[in-house]
Amino acid sequence: GVGVIVSPLIALMQDQVVALQQLGVKAAYLNSTLDAASANAIERQMEQGELDLLYVAPERLMTERFLNLLERAPLAMFAIDEAHCVSQWGHDFRPEYIQLSVLHERFPAIPRMALTATADAPTRREILRRLNLEQAGMYVSGFDRPNIRYSISQNQGNAREALLRFIRNEHEDDAGIVYCLSRKKVEQVAEFLSSKGLTALPYHAGLPSAVRQTHQRRFLNEDGVIIVATIAFGMGIDKPDVRFVAHLNMPKSIEAYYQETGRAGRDGQPANAWMMYGLQDVIMLRQMMESSDADETHKRVEHHKLQSMLGFSELTTCKRQALLTYFDDHLEKPCGNCDSCLSPVETWDASVVAQKALSCVYKTEQRFGVNYLIDVLVGKDNARIKQFGHDQVSVYGIGKELDAIQWRSIFRQLIARNLLSVDIEGYGNLRLTESCRSVLRGEETLMLRKETKAEKSKARGRKSKHNIKEEHNALWEALRACRKTLADEHKVAPYMIFHDASLMEMLEARPATPAQFSKINGVGEQKLKKYADAFLQVISQHEDEQVNPIDSEGTVEDTLRLFRTGLDVDAIAAQRDIKPATVYSHLIDSISQGDVELKQVVQLEPKEISLIQDTFLSLADDQHKLKPVYEALDGAFDYDLLRCVRASLN
């Protein structure tokens, strides 16, 4: 039957359908970009069961005409994508999603599933309730993206220059996304980066549709393009090799931050999430929230989510641990890959003031928000405090040594550390969590961020380039050029042919036959038929050049002759003026043919050789891929050594 996928964005539908068609899946979409004849043809295909998957927007799905059409089609299931859009507590609420409960009412026998990458506990509860999925199983995979490095610093008035330094130092020639809060700032930053020689394109809802489409197409199809955008950009983008996401303004919630930064490094390679924020961001976001048409309950929720985001930004402890805790996921140890872990900020012993803050929450019965609690702590003389009798409690006035701004920072940090929680479904009152007990009892020393007037960002990123040895660069570039040629020929983005991770595996495994090529991750039946010959030809040509090099590289026999005189790999490479990788490739052939013994080539202990051989064999792969073995052995042995040992197994 047909799987109907409810999707909120046209760009998302189109990209996913093209990618699915590359894999041989019979997929289509119905949206406003189609003419009447095309739409009618797809509707007929659906009715006749000729499609596997059909993407449709919720607005079209809810029309009586389309619902009647669905009743005539052989339906297999409904999948509601970006399901957080159904939740008023979520960061991207869309009213039309609430109506999707009609699927349960009209098609009770058809299975339904809802999917999202960003839903905290209240959002999950509302998804279940709104879509009548209370009886369904809930599956939550880990939220951790360990390849992303999180770096956050305060804007001291030099954000654009800091961004430029970050890109120059860490991401020269890389694809990236820069998020700004306003359209004006988007255009200013894009112009600034372009003036510095970078390929930076603006993207926001105020630009003509044709310009937006052109910029998005260039971002997907070209290398090294930076998109400077409002949050209107990104939800429909599944480009796997985005190496950085930068924020020049604070996002409105942790969910938004997680979703936006999650557009980096989808291929699993190292990526950076870099942010610079200031008080002005908070003021502007609050103004936007206040002036929106949302009801008071929704505004209150948005306000508390913003406070959580601010608290997260000010953390002195591991950012990743706090981020995962927000989504009810947990990381036992600090990650070692965020700014707090790599460049700790200056802190102070705030154990006593934290006890005062926590005690105040307790003594006022966990019924009040931050502003009221601060008023009690500094001993404000006002009618509301007297009305509740809190001018008589022991915590009244015990925090006069700090001002309201300092107390607000302390409360934000206590919330960010999960010592306090905000009841966003209620009225924003603070509650004590189980985690706060040891601090409240004085059993734990609590170090908080020290506020300074000019806090400098110390976060050091890393070059997020692929870890490719110089001698392998030629093949890497040849594989990328082959991919680009095929992408242009098939009129798709290069990553839809193969992700970088697949090219990396080709580089390591050097498949020589279609059967070997089929073992590469990302190669399915359709891609094997379409692309194997082209990539195998590139690899074969490269191997021929390595093994039978023109001019100075000579022959395998020359390498063997020198090897038998007692010279090692480096000495042979130096004498023949060729690369060590070429020498290894000569010797590997000799090992596999039994002309040379492995122990003569590699400087490894017998137990190390046994360990590597056992690892190859234990992975039970008839091609003996290198990458799983390299990772299983924690990178202790380089790829050339692994190739030699693999040859001995032949």
Residue, then its C-alpha position, 0 to 999 in steps of 0.5 A: g500500500v501507500g505510505v502517506i507522509v505529512s510534511p510541513l515544508i515544500a523544500l523538505m518534500q522535494d529533497q526527500v522525494v528526489a533522494l528516495q527516487q535515487l534509491g529506487v523507491k516509488a515516491a512522489y509529492l503533492n504540493s503547490t509547485l505542481d501543475a494540475a496535470s502533474a497533480n492529477a497523474i500522481e493522484r491516479q498513481m496513489e489510487q491505483g497503489e502505484l506509489d510507495l510513499l506520498y508526501v503531502a502538506p497538512e493543509r492539503l490533507m485536511t481538504e474534504r476532496f483529498l480525504n475522499l481520495l484517501e478513502r479510495a486508495p490502498l493505504a499502508m500507514f500515515a507518518i506525521d513528520e515534524a510532529h512537534c508542530v502539533s504542540q503549543w508548548g513546542h518551539d514551532f507550533r502550527p495550528e493546522y497540525i492540531q486538525l490531524s486527529v481526523l486521521h484517527e477518526r476517518f481511518p481508524a484501521i490505518p497505522r499512524m506514527a509521529l516523528t520529530a527530532t526535538a521534543d521535550a517531555p511536555t511536547r511529547r505528552e501533547i503530541l500523544r494527546r493531540l494525535n490520539l496516540e496515547q495507546a501507542g509505543m513511544y520510542v526515544s533514541g539518544f539526543d547526543r550528537p558527539n561529533i558536534r562541538y558546542s561553543i557559546s560566548q557573550n557578544q562584546g560588540n565584535a560579533r561579525e569579526a569574531l565570526l570571520r575569524f572563526i570561519r577563517n581559522e576553522h572552516e576555510d572552504d567549508a559549507g556552513i549556516v549563519y543564523c541571525l534574528s532579523r532580515k536586515k542583519v542577515e543581509q548585512v552579515a552576508e555582505f560583510l562575509s562576501s566582502k572578505g572573499l567568502t561565498a556568503l548568500p542571504y536567505h530570508a522570507g523577504l527575498p523574492s522566491a526565485v532568489r531564495q531558490t537560487h541561493q538554496r540550490r547553490f548551497l546544496n550543489e556547490d562546495g564551500v557556500i555559506i548561507v546567512a539566514t533567519i530561521a526560515f532556512g533549514m527545516g527542509i535542508d538535509k545537506p550532510d556535509v554542513r561543517f558549522v552552524a553559527h548563531l549571531n543571536m540567541p535562539k528563542s529556546i533550547e529546542a530551537y537551538y538543538q534543531e538548528t545546530g543539528r543541521a551540522g555534521r549529519d554525515g557524522q564527521p566533526a562539526n562546530a556549533w558556534m554562538m555569540y549572544g548578548l543581552q540585546d538578543v534577550i530584549m528583542l526576543r521578549q519584545m517579539m513574544e509580547s507583540s505576537d498574536a499568541d494568547e497569554t499562556h503561550k507567551r508565558v511558555e515562550h518566555h520560560k523557554l527563553q529563560s532556559m536558553l539563557g541559563f544554558s548559555e551561561l553554564t560553566t559545566c559541560k554544555r552537552q550534559a545540560l543539553l541532553t538533560y533538557f531532553d531527559d537524556h543523560l551523559e555520565k561524564p563531561c563530553g570533552n567536546c564543548d567550550s566548558c570542557l575545553s576552556p573552562v570559564e572563571t567560576w566562584d564558590a556559590s554554594v551559600v547563595a545557591q542554598k539561599a535561593l533554593s531555601c527561598v523556593y522551598k519556604t515560599e512553597q514552590r509556587f512563585g517565579v524568579n522575580y517574586l523570589i528575588d524580591v523576597l531575597v533582597g527584602k523588598d517592601n511590597a504589598r504582594i509579599k505581605q499578602f502572602g506573609h513572606d515578609q515573616v519567613s526566614v529567607y526574607g532579606i537574606g540576599k541583600e549582598l547581591d543585586a537583582i541582576q546577579w540573582r537572576s543570573i544565579f537562578r538561570q544557572l540553577i535552572a540550567r543545572n537542573l537544580l530547579s525546574v520551571d513549571i512551563e505548563g503552569y505559571g512559571n513557578l520554580r520547583l526543587t528537583e531531586s538533584c538539589r538536595s546535596v547543595l541544599r544540605g551543604e554536602e556539595t560545593l557549587m561553582l557558578r560562572k563569575e560575571t565579568k564586564a568583558e568576558k572573552s571567548k576562549a573556546r578553541g574549535r578544531k579544523s573540521k576537515h576530513n582526516i585524509k593523509e596527503e598521499h590519499n588526497a589525489l584519490w579523494e579529489a578524484l572521487r569527489a569530482c566523479r560524484k559532482t559529474l554524476a550529480d550534474e548529469h542526474k540533476v541532483a545534489p552531490y550528497m544524493i549520489f553519495h555522502d562524504a562518509s561513503l567516499m571515505e569508505m571507498l578511499e579506505a576499502r579500495p573496492a575493485t569489483p561490483a560485489q566489493f563496491s556493494k559492501i560500502n555503506g550507502v550503496g544499495e541495489q539502485k546505486l550499485k547499478k547506476y554508479a558502481d562502474a564510474f567509481l570503480q573506474v576512478i579507483s582502478q585508474h588511481e591504483d594503476e598509477q600507484v602500483n605502476p607509476i609513470d617515470s620515477e615510480g618504477t615497478v613493483e619488482d624494484t621495490l621488492r629488490l630494495f626490500r630484500t636488501g633489508l631496507d624498510v618502507d621509509a628508506i625505500a620511499a626515500q631512495r626511490d623518491i616515491k610515497p610510503a603509501t606506494v611502497y606499501s601498495h607494492l608490498i601488500d600485493s606481495i604479501s597477499q601472493g605469499d612472496v613476502e611475509l607479513k612480519q618482514v613488512v610491519q613492525l608489530e609484535p606477534k600478539e598485535i598481529s593476532l589482535i588485528q587478524d582476530t578483529f578482522l575475522s570477528l567482524a564477519d565480513d567477506q570483504h574485511k572492511l578497514k574502517p570498522v576494524y580501525e574504529a574497533l581498535d580505537g585508531a591504534f594502528d594506521y590504515d597502511l598497517l591494517r591493509c598489510v595485515r588484511a593482505s596476510l588473511n588472503 
